[in-house]
Amino acid sequence: MAQNIYDDPGFFAGYSQLPRQVRGLVGAPEWPAIRAMLPEVSGKRVVDLGCGFGWASRWMREQGAASVLGLDLSQNMIARAQEMTQDPAISYEIADLETLQLPEAAFELAYSALAFHYIRDFDRLVRMLHRALVPGAQLVFTVEHPVYMAAAHPDWINDQDGRKTWPVNRYFIEGERRTDWYVKGVLKYHRTIGTTLNALIAAGFALRHVAEFSPTAEQIAAMPALADELERPMMMLISAQR
């Protein structure tokens, strides 16, 4: 079973205050880049893996999706999503992505935002998703960038010239990584870019687009702290087709 930090009261209280949870998709700087990678969703059956508060699930329906199934391990997340949703075409369920089994050919789009790096067996997950999608369907997801996850610690350091640098450590040693984020010992799984992409290819997906998110000049002008994202990639965005 995946680690369920989101039902920890301290973690959930802090997480709920993130701009992307308070403001929804417009509070996520990477959202315009993700939206550009998404196919037309009108009429599609969609599964939202790690749906959180359901922001993306509701957006999919606003764009005309026929139905959306939102899945999350956290009871807190699902409860909040249900509170915020008044749409019978959206259903939410508690589910562990480590063991999830979906019906074959049940969806035309699978979407996930910042959830797959919590999954130990990524190979199993993407093979299952390949079976759950109809031919031609897409899988679009974001994960923490492997360079970001491979950092020795989550803070900038200064080099000998006083410049801020990001410490990458043990990039090619894959597996468990723990960090402190609202609570101690948050468990994630580090995989190289190659491992991630090759798992998709081995499952039968064709890669459509891979992006390493960086903010636009306009975004940095509106939020200067985003300038740090030009120094190292924090997220990887991937679109693949069944």
ChimeraX commands (.cxc) that place a marker at each C-alpha (Angstrom):
marker #1 position 0.00,0.00,0.00 radius 0.5
marker #1 position 1.25,3.48,-0.82 radius 0.5
marker #1 position 2.10,5.81,2.05 radius 0.5
marker #1 position -0.96,7.87,2.95 radius 0.5
marker #1 position 0.45,11.15,4.26 radius 0.5
marker #1 position -2.55,13.17,3.14 radius 0.5
marker #1 position -4.70,11.87,5.98 radius 0.5
marker #1 position -2.13,13.06,8.53 radius 0.5
marker #1 position -3.84,16.09,10.18 radius 0.5
marker #1 position -0.69,18.23,10.18 radius 0.5
marker #1 position 0.15,17.44,6.59 radius 0.5
marker #1 position -3.40,17.98,5.36 radius 0.5
marker #1 position -3.68,21.33,7.13 radius 0.5
marker #1 position -0.51,22.62,5.48 radius 0.5
marker #1 position -1.25,21.10,2.09 radius 0.5
marker #1 position -4.70,22.67,2.03 radius 0.5
marker #1 position -3.12,26.13,2.11 radius 0.5
marker #1 position -1.06,25.67,-1.05 radius 0.5
marker #1 position -2.09,28.11,-3.80 radius 0.5
marker #1 position -2.95,25.21,-6.10 radius 0.5
marker #1 position -5.43,23.94,-3.52 radius 0.5
marker #1 position -6.87,27.32,-2.57 radius 0.5
marker #1 position -7.16,28.68,-6.12 radius 0.5
marker #1 position -7.41,25.43,-8.03 radius 0.5
marker #1 position -5.82,24.92,-11.43 radius 0.5
marker #1 position -5.09,28.63,-11.91 radius 0.5
marker #1 position -2.91,28.41,-8.81 radius 0.5
marker #1 position -0.66,25.80,-10.46 radius 0.5
marker #1 position 2.00,27.51,-12.63 radius 0.5
marker #1 position 2.40,24.41,-14.79 radius 0.5
marker #1 position -1.31,24.19,-15.65 radius 0.5
marker #1 position -1.12,26.11,-18.97 radius 0.5
marker #1 position 1.59,23.71,-20.15 radius 0.5
marker #1 position -0.45,20.68,-19.06 radius 0.5
marker #1 position -3.61,22.02,-20.68 radius 0.5
marker #1 position -1.75,22.40,-23.97 radius 0.5
marker #1 position -0.85,18.70,-23.85 radius 0.5
marker #1 position -4.37,17.47,-23.17 radius 0.5
marker #1 position -6.46,16.17,-26.05 radius 0.5
marker #1 position -10.02,17.29,-26.72 radius 0.5
marker #1 position -11.96,15.86,-23.77 radius 0.5
marker #1 position -15.54,16.39,-24.98 radius 0.5
marker #1 position -17.50,13.16,-24.84 radius 0.5
marker #1 position -14.64,11.20,-23.28 radius 0.5
marker #1 position -14.69,8.92,-20.24 radius 0.5
marker #1 position -11.86,10.16,-18.02 radius 0.5
marker #1 position -10.04,8.71,-15.03 radius 0.5
marker #1 position -8.25,11.20,-12.75 radius 0.5
marker #1 position -5.58,9.32,-10.77 radius 0.5
marker #1 position -4.67,11.01,-7.50 radius 0.5
marker #1 position -7.52,13.46,-7.96 radius 0.5
marker #1 position -7.00,15.37,-4.71 radius 0.5
marker #1 position -9.67,18.03,-4.25 radius 0.5
marker #1 position -11.09,17.25,-7.69 radius 0.5
marker #1 position -10.04,20.44,-9.46 radius 0.5
marker #1 position -9.03,18.64,-12.67 radius 0.5
marker #1 position -12.03,16.31,-12.52 radius 0.5
marker #1 position -14.40,19.27,-12.47 radius 0.5
marker #1 position -12.46,21.02,-15.25 radius 0.5
marker #1 position -12.74,17.92,-17.45 radius 0.5
marker #1 position -16.51,17.98,-17.07 radius 0.5
marker #1 position -16.61,21.71,-17.82 radius 0.5
marker #1 position -14.85,20.86,-21.09 radius 0.5
marker #1 position -17.55,18.33,-21.94 radius 0.5
marker #1 position -16.17,15.01,-20.66 radius 0.5
marker #1 position -18.93,12.38,-20.59 radius 0.5
marker #1 position -17.88,11.15,-17.15 radius 0.5
marker #1 position -14.98,11.42,-14.75 radius 0.5
marker #1 position -13.82,8.91,-12.16 radius 0.5
marker #1 position -11.60,10.56,-9.54 radius 0.5
marker #1 position -9.40,8.24,-7.49 radius 0.5
marker #1 position -7.31,9.04,-4.43 radius 0.5
marker #1 position -5.84,7.09,-1.53 radius 0.5
marker #1 position -6.73,9.83,0.95 radius 0.5
marker #1 position -10.09,9.85,2.67 radius 0.5
marker #1 position -9.53,13.55,3.41 radius 0.5
marker #1 position -8.98,14.30,-0.27 radius 0.5
marker #1 position -12.03,12.37,-1.42 radius 0.5
marker #1 position -14.22,13.97,1.25 radius 0.5
marker #1 position -13.11,17.46,0.20 radius 0.5
marker #1 position -13.62,16.65,-3.49 radius 0.5
marker #1 position -17.13,15.41,-2.81 radius 0.5
marker #1 position -17.94,18.54,-0.82 radius 0.5
marker #1 position -16.80,20.73,-3.71 radius 0.5
marker #1 position -18.57,18.80,-6.47 radius 0.5
marker #1 position -22.23,18.87,-7.46 radius 0.5
marker #1 position -22.16,16.84,-10.64 radius 0.5
marker #1 position -23.58,13.32,-10.93 radius 0.5
marker #1 position -21.26,12.59,-13.88 radius 0.5
marker #1 position -18.24,12.85,-11.54 radius 0.5
marker #1 position -17.68,10.04,-9.08 radius 0.5
marker #1 position -14.93,9.80,-6.48 radius 0.5
marker #1 position -13.50,6.67,-4.91 radius 0.5
marker #1 position -10.78,5.87,-2.40 radius 0.5
marker #1 position -8.20,3.76,-4.21 radius 0.5
marker #1 position -4.57,2.74,-3.83 radius 0.5
marker #1 position -2.76,3.21,-7.14 radius 0.5
marker #1 position -0.25,0.53,-6.10 radius 0.5
marker #1 position -2.94,-2.14,-6.40 radius 0.5
marker #1 position -5.59,-0.43,-8.54 radius 0.5
marker #1 position -7.29,-2.50,-11.23 radius 0.5
marker #1 position -9.52,-0.74,-13.75 radius 0.5
marker #1 position -11.81,-2.43,-16.30 radius 0.5
marker #1 position -10.39,-3.02,-19.76 radius 0.5
marker #1 position -11.07,-0.37,-22.43 radius 0.5
marker #1 position -13.08,1.72,-19.95 radius 0.5
marker #1 position -11.59,5.17,-20.60 radius 0.5
marker #1 position -10.58,7.51,-23.41 radius 0.5
marker #1 position -8.27,9.62,-21.22 radius 0.5
marker #1 position -6.21,8.96,-18.11 radius 0.5
marker #1 position -4.86,11.98,-16.25 radius 0.5
marker #1 position -2.69,12.37,-13.17 radius 0.5
marker #1 position -1.02,15.34,-11.50 radius 0.5
marker #1 position 1.95,14.84,-9.17 radius 0.5
marker #1 position 0.92,11.41,-7.93 radius 0.5
marker #1 position 2.97,8.79,-9.76 radius 0.5
marker #1 position 6.22,9.57,-7.91 radius 0.5
marker #1 position 4.57,8.10,-4.80 radius 0.5
marker #1 position 4.15,4.74,-6.56 radius 0.5
marker #1 position 6.71,1.99,-6.04 radius 0.5
marker #1 position 5.67,-0.24,-8.96 radius 0.5
marker #1 position 5.31,2.21,-11.83 radius 0.5
marker #1 position 5.69,-0.57,-14.42 radius 0.5
marker #1 position 2.61,-2.38,-13.10 radius 0.5
marker #1 position 0.60,0.83,-13.00 radius 0.5
marker #1 position 1.27,1.85,-16.60 radius 0.5
marker #1 position 0.62,-1.67,-17.91 radius 0.5
marker #1 position -2.74,-1.64,-16.13 radius 0.5
marker #1 position -3.55,1.82,-17.53 radius 0.5
marker #1 position -2.70,0.64,-21.04 radius 0.5
marker #1 position -5.32,-2.10,-20.70 radius 0.5
marker #1 position -7.86,0.32,-19.23 radius 0.5
marker #1 position -7.62,2.73,-22.17 radius 0.5
marker #1 position -9.21,2.27,-25.57 radius 0.5
marker #1 position -6.94,2.29,-28.65 radius 0.5
marker #1 position -5.87,5.84,-29.47 radius 0.5
marker #1 position -6.57,7.10,-25.94 radius 0.5
marker #1 position -4.03,9.21,-24.11 radius 0.5
marker #1 position -2.30,9.17,-20.76 radius 0.5
marker #1 position -1.24,12.64,-19.60 radius 0.5
marker #1 position 0.55,13.04,-16.30 radius 0.5
marker #1 position 3.00,15.09,-14.28 radius 0.5
marker #1 position 5.60,13.93,-11.77 radius 0.5
marker #1 position 8.35,15.53,-9.76 radius 0.5
marker #1 position 11.32,15.81,-12.07 radius 0.5
marker #1 position 13.95,13.14,-11.33 radius 0.5
marker #1 position 16.62,15.84,-11.01 radius 0.5
marker #1 position 14.54,17.59,-8.37 radius 0.5
marker #1 position 13.84,14.37,-6.51 radius 0.5
marker #1 position 17.50,13.35,-6.60 radius 0.5
marker #1 position 18.52,16.44,-4.63 radius 0.5
marker #1 position 20.53,15.75,-1.50 radius 0.5
marker #1 position 18.13,18.01,0.42 radius 0.5
marker #1 position 15.25,20.31,-0.59 radius 0.5
marker #1 position 17.11,23.61,-0.22 radius 0.5
marker #1 position 19.39,25.67,-2.38 radius 0.5
marker #1 position 23.08,25.85,-1.49 radius 0.5
marker #1 position 25.67,28.46,-2.38 radius 0.5
marker #1 position 28.68,27.51,-4.47 radius 0.5
marker #1 position 32.15,28.97,-3.94 radius 0.5
marker #1 position 31.20,32.05,-5.95 radius 0.5
marker #1 position 28.11,32.66,-3.87 radius 0.5
marker #1 position 25.67,31.55,-6.56 radius 0.5
marker #1 position 22.65,29.44,-5.68 radius 0.5
marker #1 position 22.87,25.88,-6.94 radius 0.5
marker #1 position 20.65,22.85,-6.63 radius 0.5
marker #1 position 22.38,19.76,-5.18 radius 0.5
marker #1 position 21.74,16.64,-7.25 radius 0.5
marker #1 position 22.74,13.47,-5.46 radius 0.5
marker #1 position 22.77,9.79,-6.52 radius 0.5
marker #1 position 20.76,10.41,-9.67 radius 0.5
marker #1 position 21.34,6.91,-11.04 radius 0.5
marker #1 position 20.50,5.17,-7.76 radius 0.5
marker #1 position 16.79,4.57,-8.07 radius 0.5
marker #1 position 14.31,3.68,-5.38 radius 0.5
marker #1 position 13.02,5.15,-2.14 radius 0.5
marker #1 position 13.69,8.77,-1.27 radius 0.5
marker #1 position 12.39,10.42,1.88 radius 0.5
marker #1 position 11.95,14.11,2.49 radius 0.5
marker #1 position 10.40,16.38,5.09 radius 0.5
marker #1 position 7.38,18.27,3.75 radius 0.5
marker #1 position 4.90,19.39,6.42 radius 0.5
marker #1 position 5.70,16.09,8.17 radius 0.5
marker #1 position 8.88,14.03,8.41 radius 0.5
marker #1 position 9.62,11.05,6.23 radius 0.5
marker #1 position 7.45,11.63,3.17 radius 0.5
marker #1 position 8.14,8.61,0.95 radius 0.5
marker #1 position 8.63,8.97,-2.80 radius 0.5
marker #1 position 10.24,6.80,-5.45 radius 0.5
marker #1 position 13.03,8.13,-7.62 radius 0.5
marker #1 position 13.30,6.95,-11.23 radius 0.5
marker #1 position 15.51,8.39,-13.94 radius 0.5
marker #1 position 13.97,10.02,-16.98 radius 0.5
marker #1 position 15.00,7.01,-19.05 radius 0.5
marker #1 position 13.37,4.53,-16.68 radius 0.5
marker #1 position 10.12,6.48,-16.68 radius 0.5
marker #1 position 9.91,6.80,-20.46 radius 0.5
marker #1 position 11.02,3.25,-21.15 radius 0.5
marker #1 position 8.36,1.88,-18.78 radius 0.5
marker #1 position 5.72,3.62,-20.89 radius 0.5
marker #1 position 7.20,2.29,-24.12 radius 0.5
marker #1 position 7.43,-1.25,-22.73 radius 0.5
marker #1 position 3.76,-1.09,-21.70 radius 0.5
marker #1 position 2.83,-0.31,-25.31 radius 0.5
marker #1 position 2.44,3.47,-25.18 radius 0.5
marker #1 position 3.77,5.79,-27.87 radius 0.5
marker #1 position 5.31,8.97,-26.49 radius 0.5
marker #1 position 3.65,12.11,-27.80 radius 0.5
marker #1 position 5.27,14.89,-25.81 radius 0.5
marker #1 position 7.68,15.31,-22.91 radius 0.5
marker #1 position 8.22,18.67,-21.24 radius 0.5
marker #1 position 10.37,19.87,-18.37 radius 0.5
marker #1 position 8.33,22.65,-16.87 radius 0.5
marker #1 position 9.78,26.14,-16.67 radius 0.5
marker #1 position 7.78,29.33,-16.01 radius 0.5
marker #1 position 7.21,31.98,-18.64 radius 0.5
marker #1 position 8.55,35.52,-18.32 radius 0.5
marker #1 position 5.01,36.68,-17.65 radius 0.5
marker #1 position 4.61,34.19,-14.81 radius 0.5
marker #1 position 7.89,35.27,-13.24 radius 0.5
marker #1 position 6.89,38.93,-13.48 radius 0.5
marker #1 position 3.67,38.13,-11.64 radius 0.5
marker #1 position 5.39,35.83,-9.11 radius 0.5
marker #1 position 9.16,36.56,-8.86 radius 0.5
marker #1 position 9.81,33.48,-6.70 radius 0.5
marker #1 position 9.19,31.35,-9.80 radius 0.5
marker #1 position 12.56,32.52,-11.16 radius 0.5
marker #1 position 14.14,29.69,-9.15 radius 0.5
marker #1 position 12.43,27.25,-11.50 radius 0.5
marker #1 position 14.76,28.40,-14.30 radius 0.5
marker #1 position 17.72,26.95,-12.38 radius 0.5
marker #1 position 16.54,23.36,-12.32 radius 0.5
marker #1 position 13.42,21.48,-13.48 radius 0.5
marker #1 position 10.91,20.70,-10.74 radius 0.5
marker #1 position 8.30,18.85,-12.80 radius 0.5
marker #1 position 8.18,16.58,-15.81 radius 0.5
marker #1 position 5.06,16.56,-18.00 radius 0.5
marker #1 position 4.37,13.55,-20.22 radius 0.5
marker #1 position 1.77,12.67,-22.82 radius 0.5
marker #1 position 1.59,9.15,-24.21 radius 0.5
marker #1 position -0.87,7.43,-26.53 radius 0.5
marker #1 position -2.20,3.89,-26.35 radius 0.5
marker link #1:1,2 radius 0.2
marker link #1:2,3 radius 0.2
marker link #1:3,4 radius 0.2
marker link #1:4,5 radius 0.2
marker link #1:5,6 radius 0.2
marker link #1:6,7 radius 0.2
marker link #1:7,8 radius 0.2
marker link #1:8,9 radius 0.2
marker link #1:9,10 radius 0.2
marker link #1:10,11 radius 0.2
marker link #1:11,12 radius 0.2
marker link #1:12,13 radius 0.2
marker link #1:13,14 radius 0.2
marker link #1:14,15 radius 0.2
marker link #1:15,16 radius 0.2
marker link #1:16,17 radius 0.2
marker link #1:17,18 radius 0.2
marker link #1:18,19 radius 0.2
marker link #1:19,20 radius 0.2
marker link #1:20,21 radius 0.2
marker link #1:21,22 radius 0.2
marker link #1:22,23 radius 0.2
marker link #1:23,24 radius 0.2
marker link #1:24,25 radius 0.2
marker link #1:25,26 radius 0.2
marker link #1:26,27 radius 0.2
marker link #1:27,28 radius 0.2
marker link #1:28,29 radius 0.2
marker link #1:29,30 radius 0.2
marker link #1:30,31 radius 0.2
marker link #1:31,32 radius 0.2
marker link #1:32,33 radius 0.2
marker link #1:33,34 radius 0.2
marker link #1:34,35 radius 0.2
marker link #1:35,36 radius 0.2
marker link #1:36,37 radius 0.2
marker link #1:37,38 radius 0.2
marker link #1:38,39 radius 0.2
marker link #1:39,40 radius 0.2
marker link #1:40,41 radius 0.2
marker link #1:41,42 radius 0.2
marker link #1:42,43 radius 0.2
marker link #1:43,44 radius 0.2
marker link #1:44,45 radius 0.2
marker link #1:45,46 radius 0.2
marker link #1:46,47 radius 0.2
marker link #1:47,48 radius 0.2
marker link #1:48,49 radius 0.2
marker link #1:49,50 radius 0.2
marker link #1:50,51 radius 0.2
marker link #1:51,52 radius 0.2
marker link #1:52,53 radius 0.2
marker link #1:53,54 radius 0.2
marker link #1:54,55 radius 0.2
marker link #1:55,56 radius 0.2
marker link #1:56,57 radius 0.2
marker link #1:57,58 radius 0.2
marker link #1:58,59 radius 0.2
marker link #1:59,60 radius 0.2
marker link #1:60,61 radius 0.2
marker link #1:61,62 radius 0.2
marker link #1:62,63 radius 0.2
marker link #1:63,64 radius 0.2
marker link #1:64,65 radius 0.2
marker link #1:65,66 radius 0.2
marker link #1:66,67 radius 0.2
marker link #1:67,68 radius 0.2
marker link #1:68,69 radius 0.2
marker link #1:69,70 radius 0.2
marker link #1:70,71 radius 0.2
marker link #1:71,72 radius 0.2
marker link #1:72,73 radius 0.2
marker link #1:73,74 radius 0.2
marker link #1:74,75 radius 0.2
marker link #1:75,76 radius 0.2
marker link #1:76,77 radius 0.2
marker link #1:77,78 radius 0.2
marker link #1:78,79 radius 0.2
marker link #1:79,80 radius 0.2
marker link #1:80,81 radius 0.2
marker link #1:81,82 radius 0.2
marker link #1:82,83 radius 0.2
marker link #1:83,84 radius 0.2
marker link #1:84,85 radius 0.2
marker link #1:85,86 radius 0.2
marker link #1:86,87 radius 0.2
marker link #1:87,88 radius 0.2
marker link #1:88,89 radius 0.2
marker link #1:89,90 radius 0.2
marker link #1:90,91 radius 0.2
marker link #1:91,92 radius 0.2
marker link #1:92,93 radius 0.2
marker link #1:93,94 radius 0.2
marker link #1:94,95 radius 0.2
marker link #1:95,96 radius 0.2
marker link #1:96,97 radius 0.2
marker link #1:97,98 radius 0.2
marker link #1:98,99 radius 0.2
marker link #1:99,100 radius 0.2
marker link #1:100,101 radius 0.2
marker link #1:101,102 radius 0.2
marker link #1:102,103 radius 0.2
marker link #1:103,104 radius 0.2
marker link #1:104,105 radius 0.2
marker link #1:105,106 radius 0.2
marker link #1:106,107 radius 0.2
marker link #1:107,108 radius 0.2
marker link #1:108,109 radius 0.2
marker link #1:109,110 radius 0.2
marker link #1:110,111 radius 0.2
marker link #1:111,112 radius 0.2
marker link #1:112,113 radius 0.2
marker link #1:113,114 radius 0.2
marker link #1:114,115 radius 0.2
marker link #1:115,116 radius 0.2
marker link #1:116,117 radius 0.2
marker link #1:117,118 radius 0.2
marker link #1:118,119 radius 0.2
marker link #1:119,120 radius 0.2
marker link #1:120,121 radius 0.2
marker link #1:121,122 radius 0.2
marker link #1:122,123 radius 0.2
marker link #1:123,124 radius 0.2
marker link #1:124,125 radius 0.2
marker link #1:125,126 radius 0.2
marker link #1:126,127 radius 0.2
marker link #1:127,128 radius 0.2
marker link #1:128,129 radius 0.2
marker link #1:129,130 radius 0.2
marker link #1:130,131 radius 0.2
marker link #1:131,132 radius 0.2
marker link #1:132,133 radius 0.2
marker link #1:133,134 radius 0.2
marker link #1:134,135 radius 0.2
marker link #1:135,136 radius 0.2
marker link #1:136,137 radius 0.2
marker link #1:137,138 radius 0.2
marker link #1:138,139 radius 0.2
marker link #1:139,140 radius 0.2
marker link #1:140,141 radius 0.2
marker link #1:141,142 radius 0.2
marker link #1:142,143 radius 0.2
marker link #1:143,144 radius 0.2
marker link #1:144,145 radius 0.2
marker link #1:145,146 radius 0.2
marker link #1:146,147 radius 0.2
marker link #1:147,148 radius 0.2
marker link #1:148,149 radius 0.2
marker link #1:149,150 radius 0.2
marker link #1:150,151 radius 0.2
marker link #1:151,152 radius 0.2
marker link #1:152,153 radius 0.2
marker link #1:153,154 radius 0.2
marker link #1:154,155 radius 0.2
marker link #1:155,156 radius 0.2
marker link #1:156,157 radius 0.2
marker link #1:157,158 radius 0.2
marker link #1:158,159 radius 0.2
marker link #1:159,160 radius 0.2
marker link #1:160,161 radius 0.2
marker link #1:161,162 radius 0.2
marker link #1:162,163 radius 0.2
marker link #1:163,164 radius 0.2
marker link #1:164,165 radius 0.2
marker link #1:165,166 radius 0.2
marker link #1:166,167 radius 0.2
marker link #1:167,168 radius 0.2
marker link #1:168,169 radius 0.2
marker link #1:169,170 radius 0.2
marker link #1:170,171 radius 0.2
marker link #1:171,172 radius 0.2
marker link #1:172,173 radius 0.2
marker link #1:173,174 radius 0.2
marker link #1:174,175 radius 0.2
marker link #1:175,176 radius 0.2
marker link #1:176,177 radius 0.2
marker link #1:177,178 radius 0.2
marker link #1:178,179 radius 0.2
marker link #1:179,180 radius 0.2
marker link #1:180,181 radius 0.2
marker link #1:181,182 radius 0.2
marker link #1:182,183 radius 0.2
marker link #1:183,184 radius 0.2
marker link #1:184,185 radius 0.2
marker link #1:185,186 radius 0.2
marker link #1:186,187 radius 0.2
marker link #1:187,188 radius 0.2
marker link #1:188,189 radius 0.2
marker link #1:189,190 radius 0.2
marker link #1:190,191 radius 0.2
marker link #1:191,192 radius 0.2
marker link #1:192,193 radius 0.2
marker link #1:193,194 radius 0.2
marker link #1:194,195 radius 0.2
marker link #1:195,196 radius 0.2
marker link #1:196,197 radius 0.2
marker link #1:197,198 radius 0.2
marker link #1:198,199 radius 0.2
marker link #1:199,200 radius 0.2
marker link #1:200,201 radius 0.2
marker link #1:201,202 radius 0.2
marker link #1:202,203 radius 0.2
marker link #1:203,204 radius 0.2
marker link #1:204,205 radius 0.2
marker link #1:205,206 radius 0.2
marker link #1:206,207 radius 0.2
marker link #1:207,208 radius 0.2
marker link #1:208,209 radius 0.2
marker link #1:209,210 radius 0.2
marker link #1:210,211 radius 0.2
marker link #1:211,212 radius 0.2
marker link #1:212,213 radius 0.2
marker link #1:213,214 radius 0.2
marker link #1:214,215 radius 0.2
marker link #1:215,216 radius 0.2
marker link #1:216,217 radius 0.2
marker link #1:217,218 radius 0.2
marker link #1:218,219 radius 0.2
marker link #1:219,220 radius 0.2
marker link #1:220,221 radius 0.2
marker link #1:221,222 radius 0.2
marker link #1:222,223 radius 0.2
marker link #1:223,224 radius 0.2
marker link #1:224,225 radius 0.2
marker link #1:225,226 radius 0.2
marker link #1:226,227 radius 0.2
marker link #1:227,228 radius 0.2
marker link #1:228,229 radius 0.2
marker link #1:229,230 radius 0.2
marker link #1:230,231 radius 0.2
marker link #1:231,232 radius 0.2
marker link #1:232,233 radius 0.2
marker link #1:233,234 radius 0.2
marker link #1:234,235 radius 0.2
marker link #1:235,236 radius 0.2
marker link #1:236,237 radius 0.2
marker link #1:237,238 radius 0.2
marker link #1:238,239 radius 0.2
marker link #1:239,240 radius 0.2
marker link #1:240,241 radius 0.2
marker link #1:241,242 radius 0.2
view
